[in-house]
Amino acid sequence: MTSAISLHIAGGLPANNYLNNAFRNSFFYQEAEEMLFVRRQRLQSVGGFSLVLVHCLSHLALGDMRSDSNPAFQRVFFKILQACLGELFQARLVALSPRQEAKLSVLLPGHSGPSLDSDGTQSGSLDTSLLDRLLRPNKALLSHEDVEGVQKKHSETYLFSSVEGLLREKSSGVTHTKLTE
């Protein structure tokens, strides 16, 4: 693999031979030109688009777009996915209040269900509160549009830099991977 892959959004895609690829109808890779085309409909969801990119770039790192059952592909794919999910989780934790952070640090090591805190509240309710906070943006700090914009910016940046680092690891002699839209 060479150092630059260009990303293009496409209204339609040519036929391919990616028979054992879960996203075979969502992308096409033009190897000679190093161009990755992703179907426009995938832009409807940042999560779905990100998943397709992680999936495609995992295949590209191995130079085989056809089979998702290849153990080498699965290792690369899950390594990238794990890194992306870790970053998402960390980004959500940044918004916790100091009180919630303190409770979280008490809950996580060996927590075995609801118990009473010093103020008489159940720590099990904090679990639900924490999950709600991790899954939903904090509306008090930013508007819904602002949150979506920040999430999109940071998730795309992190995804691209993570994939870039992985591709560098996998490709000897490659010093820079660049994705463009």
C-alpha positions as CSV (number, residue, x, y, z in Angstrom):
1,M,0.0,0.0,0.0
2,T,1.3,3.5,-0.8
3,S,1.1,6.5,1.4
4,A,-2.1,8.3,0.2
5,I,-5.7,7.1,-0.2
6,S,-8.3,9.5,-1.4
7,L,-11.8,9.3,-0.1
8,H,-14.7,10.1,-2.4
9,I,-18.4,10.1,-1.8
10,A,-20.4,8.4,-4.6
11,G,-24.0,8.3,-5.7
12,G,-23.5,4.9,-7.3
13,L,-20.8,2.2,-7.3
14,P,-19.6,-0.3,-9.9
15,A,-19.9,-4.0,-9.3
16,N,-17.2,-5.6,-7.2
17,N,-16.0,-9.1,-6.2
18,Y,-16.1,-8.5,-2.4
19,L,-18.5,-11.5,-2.0
20,N,-17.7,-12.2,1.7
21,N,-17.6,-8.5,2.7
22,A,-20.4,-7.2,4.9
23,F,-20.3,-3.7,3.3
24,R,-19.7,-4.8,-0.3
25,N,-22.6,-2.6,-1.5
26,S,-21.4,0.5,0.4
27,F,-17.9,1.0,-1.0
28,F,-15.6,0.4,-3.9
29,Y,-11.8,0.6,-3.9
30,Q,-10.0,1.6,-7.1
31,E,-6.6,0.1,-6.3
32,A,-4.6,1.6,-9.2
33,E,-5.7,5.1,-8.3
34,E,-5.8,4.5,-4.6
35,M,-9.3,5.9,-4.4
36,L,-11.9,4.7,-1.9
37,F,-15.5,5.4,-2.9
38,V,-18.2,5.3,-0.2
39,R,-21.9,5.3,-1.1
40,R,-23.5,8.7,-0.3
41,Q,-26.3,7.1,1.8
42,R,-23.7,6.1,4.4
43,L,-23.4,9.8,5.3
44,Q,-26.9,9.7,6.9
45,S,-25.3,8.4,10.1
46,V,-21.9,9.4,11.5
47,G,-21.7,6.1,13.3
48,G,-22.5,4.1,10.2
49,F,-20.1,6.0,8.0
50,S,-17.4,5.6,10.6
51,L,-18.0,1.9,10.8
52,V,-17.7,1.6,7.0
53,L,-14.5,3.5,7.0
54,V,-12.9,1.4,9.8
55,H,-14.0,-1.7,8.0
56,C,-12.7,-0.6,4.6
57,L,-9.4,0.7,6.0
58,S,-8.9,-2.5,7.9
59,H,-9.2,-4.4,4.6
60,L,-6.9,-1.9,2.9
61,A,-4.2,-2.4,5.5
62,L,-4.2,-6.1,4.5
63,G,-4.6,-5.5,0.8
64,D,-7.6,-7.9,0.5
65,M,-11.1,-6.4,0.2
66,R,-13.0,-9.7,-0.3
67,S,-13.4,-11.6,3.0
68,D,-14.4,-10.5,6.5
69,S,-13.6,-14.0,7.8
70,N,-9.8,-13.6,7.4
71,P,-8.4,-13.8,10.9
72,A,-5.8,-11.1,10.1
73,F,-8.6,-8.7,8.9
74,Q,-10.5,-9.4,12.1
75,R,-7.5,-8.6,14.3
76,V,-6.9,-5.3,12.5
77,F,-10.6,-4.4,12.4
78,F,-11.2,-5.0,16.1
79,K,-8.0,-3.3,17.1
80,I,-9.1,-0.1,15.3
81,L,-12.7,-0.4,16.6
82,Q,-11.4,-0.9,20.1
83,A,-9.3,2.3,19.9
84,C,-12.3,4.3,18.5
85,L,-14.7,3.1,21.1
86,G,-12.1,3.8,23.8
87,E,-11.8,7.4,22.6
88,L,-15.5,7.8,22.4
89,F,-15.9,6.6,26.0
90,Q,-13.1,8.9,27.2
91,A,-14.7,11.9,25.4
92,R,-18.0,11.2,27.2
93,L,-16.3,10.9,30.6
94,V,-14.7,14.3,30.3
95,A,-18.2,15.9,30.8
96,L,-18.8,14.3,34.2
97,S,-19.1,16.5,37.3
98,P,-16.5,16.0,40.1
99,R,-19.1,14.4,42.3
100,Q,-20.0,11.8,39.6
101,E,-16.3,11.2,38.9
102,A,-15.7,10.4,42.6
103,K,-18.7,8.1,42.7
104,L,-17.5,6.4,39.5
105,S,-14.1,5.7,40.9
106,V,-15.7,4.1,43.9
107,L,-18.2,2.1,41.8
108,L,-15.9,0.6,39.1
109,P,-13.4,-1.4,41.2
110,G,-15.5,-4.4,42.4
111,H,-18.9,-2.8,42.2
112,S,-21.5,-5.6,42.7
113,G,-24.9,-3.9,42.5
114,P,-26.9,-1.1,44.3
115,S,-25.7,0.1,47.7
116,L,-26.3,3.2,49.8
117,D,-23.9,6.1,49.5
118,S,-23.0,8.3,52.5
119,D,-25.9,10.7,51.6
120,G,-28.4,7.8,51.5
121,T,-28.9,7.5,47.8
122,Q,-28.5,4.3,45.9
123,S,-25.3,4.0,43.9
124,G,-27.2,1.8,41.5
125,S,-29.0,4.9,40.3
126,L,-25.7,6.5,39.5
127,D,-25.0,3.6,37.2
128,T,-28.1,4.5,35.2
129,S,-27.2,8.2,35.4
130,L,-23.7,7.5,34.2
131,L,-25.0,5.4,31.3
132,D,-27.5,8.1,30.3
133,R,-24.7,10.7,30.4
134,L,-22.4,8.5,28.3
135,L,-25.0,7.8,25.7
136,R,-26.6,11.3,25.5
137,P,-24.9,14.7,25.0
138,N,-24.9,17.2,27.9
139,K,-27.5,19.7,26.6
140,A,-26.7,22.2,29.4
141,L,-23.3,22.9,28.0
142,L,-23.9,23.0,24.2
143,S,-26.9,23.1,21.9
144,H,-27.8,19.8,20.1
145,E,-26.3,21.2,16.8
146,D,-23.1,22.3,18.6
147,V,-22.8,18.8,20.2
148,E,-23.3,17.1,16.9
149,G,-20.7,19.3,15.2
150,V,-18.1,18.8,17.9
151,Q,-18.8,15.0,17.9
152,K,-18.5,14.8,14.2
153,K,-15.3,16.9,14.1
154,H,-13.5,14.9,16.9
155,S,-14.8,11.4,15.8
156,E,-13.6,11.9,12.2
157,T,-10.3,13.4,13.3
158,Y,-9.6,10.6,15.8
159,L,-10.8,7.9,13.4
160,F,-8.6,9.2,10.6
161,S,-5.6,9.6,12.9
162,S,-6.1,6.1,14.4
163,V,-6.4,4.5,11.0
164,E,-3.4,6.5,9.8
165,G,-1.3,5.2,12.6
166,L,-2.4,1.6,12.0
167,L,-1.7,1.8,8.3
168,R,1.8,3.2,9.2
169,E,2.4,0.2,11.4
170,K,1.3,-2.2,8.8
171,S,3.1,-0.7,5.9
172,S,6.8,-0.7,6.2
173,G,8.5,2.3,4.7
174,V,5.2,4.4,4.6
175,T,5.6,7.7,6.4
176,H,2.3,9.4,5.9
177,T,-1.3,8.3,5.1
178,K,-3.7,11.0,4.0
179,L,-7.5,10.7,3.6
180,T,-9.2,13.5,1.7
181,E,-12.8,14.0,0.8
